[in-house]
């Protein structure tokens, strides 16, 4: 499947592609097992063929839904946490200087 690298920062080495250097606006062949990792990065990659468009149509909404669910879950967990502990008491026995 083909994806177009549109990273606004320009060329970059892509870890998922074996640290391959990919120029901005370059269209690359991407293995099917790697494509879902890249296509969800919508600020960096665009589908460049029908297979990639089909993948993006399903993978991106699923990823966005997972992000929202994780964010909501994190907010609920944070709301249930007890207040932060007070600063530790002086355990040195020295106390305040006179």
C-alpha positions in Angstrom: 0.0 0.0 0.0 1.2 3.5 -0.7 1.4 6.5 1.7 2.5 10.0 1.0 4.8 11.6 3.7 3.5 15.1 4.3 5.3 15.9 7.6 5.5 19.7 7.9 9.0 19.3 9.3 10.2 17.9 6.0 12.2 14.7 5.5 12.6 12.3 8.4 13.8 8.8 9.3 10.9 6.6 9.9 11.4 3.9 12.6 8.5 1.8 11.4 10.2 1.6 8.0 13.6 0.5 9.4 14.9 4.1 9.9 14.4 4.8 6.2 14.9 8.5 5.2 11.7 9.7 3.6 11.4 13.1 2.0 8.4 15.4 2.4 5.9 14.7 -0.4 7.5 11.3 -1.2 5.2 8.4 -1.8 6.4 5.2 -0.3 5.4 1.5 -0.4 4.4 0.5 3.1 4.0 -3.1 4.3 0.4 -3.9 5.3 1.4 -4.5 9.0 3.1 -1.1 9.2 0.5 1.0 7.4 -2.0 1.2 10.3 0.7 2.7 12.5 1.4 5.5 9.9 -2.0 6.2 8.4 -3.4 7.3 11.8 -0.7 10.0 11.9 -2.8 12.3 9.7 -0.5 15.3 10.1 2.4 13.2 8.7 0.9 10.8 6.2 -1.8 10.7 3.5 -3.2 7.7 1.7 -1.8 7.5 -1.8 -3.7 4.6 -3.2 -7.2 3.0 -2.9 -6.0 0.4 -0.3 -4.6 3.1 1.9 -7.7 5.2 1.5 -9.8 2.2 2.6 -7.6 1.6 5.6 -7.7 5.3 6.6 -11.5 5.3 6.4 -11.6 2.7 9.2 -8.3 3.0 11.1 -8.5 6.7 11.8 -12.0 6.8 13.3 -11.2 3.7 15.4 -8.0 5.3 16.7 -9.7 8.6 17.5 -12.4 6.7 19.4 -9.8 4.9 21.4 -8.1 8.2 22.2 -11.3 9.7 23.5 -12.1 6.6 25.5 -8.6 6.5 27.0 -8.8 10.3 27.8 -12.1 9.9 29.4 -10.9 6.9 31.5 -7.9 8.8 32.6 -10.0 11.8 33.7 -12.3 9.5 35.7 -9.3 7.8 37.4 -7.8 11.2 38.2 -11.0 12.4 39.7 -11.1 9.4 42.0 -7.5 9.8 43.3 -7.2 11.0 46.9 -5.6 14.5 47.4 -1.9 14.7 47.3 -0.1 13.9 50.6 1.0 16.8 52.8 4.7 17.5 52.9 6.6 15.0 55.1 7.0 15.8 58.7 10.5 16.6 60.0 11.9 13.1 60.9 15.4 14.4 61.7 14.3 15.5 65.2 16.1 18.8 64.7 13.0 20.9 64.2 13.2 24.6 63.6 16.4 26.4 64.6 16.1 28.6 67.7 
